[in-house]
């Protein structure tokens, strides 16, 4: 009987890896659909939600609790850098990938000062984005 009680107290070994959640933020619906399809087809991550601008992302993120946000820069109401800054204040551990055609203009200290983890160019396609997501969320 003691043996059975001791075995109940021991935590079960982790056999299943926790699925990582990604929030997609882009004012273009076709971009959101394409990013979602790439993530869901080519990774083991889960898209937990979408937003069409920064204000919506900042509002939704605390409830969705994403591990990572893929965000455009140029959006109405609130751009990606402003949204990244507010998201990092609400969810300090969230990783933010700015995926934009304006990558050259926002790379460097300015973007990291606002909480952006990395800046990638949309013109390079989805392969660098997917490689980045795998490297950030599944480094093993």
C-alpha positions in Angstrom: 0.0 0.0 0.0 2.9 2.4 0.8 4.4 1.7 -2.6 1.2 2.6 -4.4 0.9 5.9 -2.4 4.5 6.8 -3.2 4.0 6.1 -6.9 0.9 8.4 -6.9 3.0 11.3 -5.5 5.7 11.1 -8.1 4.9 13.3 -11.1 4.3 11.6 -14.4 7.1 12.0 -16.9 6.5 14.6 -19.6 5.9 12.6 -22.7 4.0 15.2 -24.7 5.6 18.5 -25.6 3.4 21.6 -24.9 2.1 23.1 -28.1 3.3 26.7 -28.7 0.7 29.3 -29.6 1.1 32.0 -32.3 -0.9 35.2 -32.8 -0.9 36.6 -36.3 -1.4 40.4 -36.7 -1.7 41.9 -40.2 -4.1 44.3 -41.8 -4.2 42.2 -44.9 -6.6 39.3 -44.6 -4.9 37.4 -47.5 -1.5 37.8 -45.7 -3.1 36.4 -42.4 -4.5 33.5 -44.3 -1.2 32.7 -46.0 0.8 33.0 -42.8 -1.7 30.8 -41.0 -1.5 28.2 -43.8 2.3 28.2 -43.7 2.4 27.8 -40.0 -0.3 25.1 -39.7 1.1 23.1 -42.7 4.8 23.3 -42.0 5.2 23.5 -38.2 3.8 21.8 -35.1 2.7 25.2 -33.7 -0.9 26.4 -33.2 -2.3 29.7 -34.4 -4.3 30.8 -31.4 -5.8 33.9 -33.1 -5.6 36.7 -35.6 -5.8 40.5 -35.4 -6.1 43.0 -38.2 -4.3 45.9 -36.4 -2.2 46.6 -33.4 -5.1 47.8 -31.2 -6.9 44.6 -31.7 -3.7 42.6 -31.0 -3.1 44.4 -27.7 -6.7 43.8 -26.7 -6.8 40.1 -27.7 -3.3 38.9 -26.6 -3.8 38.6 -22.8 -6.8 36.2 -23.3 -5.1 34.3 -26.1 -1.7 34.1 -24.2 0.5 33.6 -27.3 4.1 32.4 -27.0 4.9 34.4 -30.1 3.3 37.1 -32.3 3.9 37.4 -36.0 3.2 41.0 -36.8 3.2 43.4 -39.7 4.6 46.9 -39.3 2.4 49.1 -41.4 -1.2 48.8 -40.1 -4.0 51.2 -39.4 -4.8 52.5 -35.9 -1.5 51.2 -34.4 1.6 50.0 -36.1 3.6 46.9 -35.3 6.3 48.6 -33.3 3.8 50.5 -31.1 1.9 47.3 -30.6 5.0 45.3 -29.8 5.9 47.9 -27.1 2.5 47.5 -25.4 2.4 43.7 -25.8 5.8 43.4 -24.1 4.4 45.4 -21.2 1.3 43.1 -20.9 3.1 39.8 -21.6 6.8 40.3 -21.0 7.8 36.7 -22.1 6.1 36.9 -25.5 8.3 36.8 -28.6 7.5 39.2 -31.4 8.5 38.6 -35.0 8.0 41.7 -37.2 7.2 40.3 -40.6 7.1 43.3 -43.0 8.1 44.6 -46.4 9.8 47.5 -44.5 12.3 45.3 -42.7 15.3 47.3 -43.7 13.8 50.5 -42.2 13.2 49.0 -38.7 16.0 46.5 -38.1 18.4 47.2 -35.3 18.3 48.9 -31.9 15.1 50.8 -32.5 13.0 47.7 -33.0 14.6 45.8 -30.1 14.1 48.8 -27.8 10.4 48.4 -28.4 10.3 44.7 -27.7 10.7 43.2 -31.2 12.6 39.9 -31.0 13.5 39.8 -34.7 12.6 41.6 -38.0 12.1 39.6 -41.2 11.3 40.7 -44.7 8.1 39.5 -46.4 9.9 39.8 -49.6 12.1 36.8 -48.5 9.1 34.6 -48.3 7.9 32.1 -45.7 10.9 29.8 -45.4 12.9 32.3 -43.3 9.8 33.0 -41.2 9.2 29.3 -40.6 12.9 28.7 -39.8 12.8 31.6 -37.3 9.6 30.3 -35.6 11.2 26.8 -35.3 14.4 28.3 -33.9 12.6 30.5 -31.4 9.9 28.1 -30.2 11.5 24.7 -30.7 15.3 25.2 -30.4 16.0 21.5 -29.5 
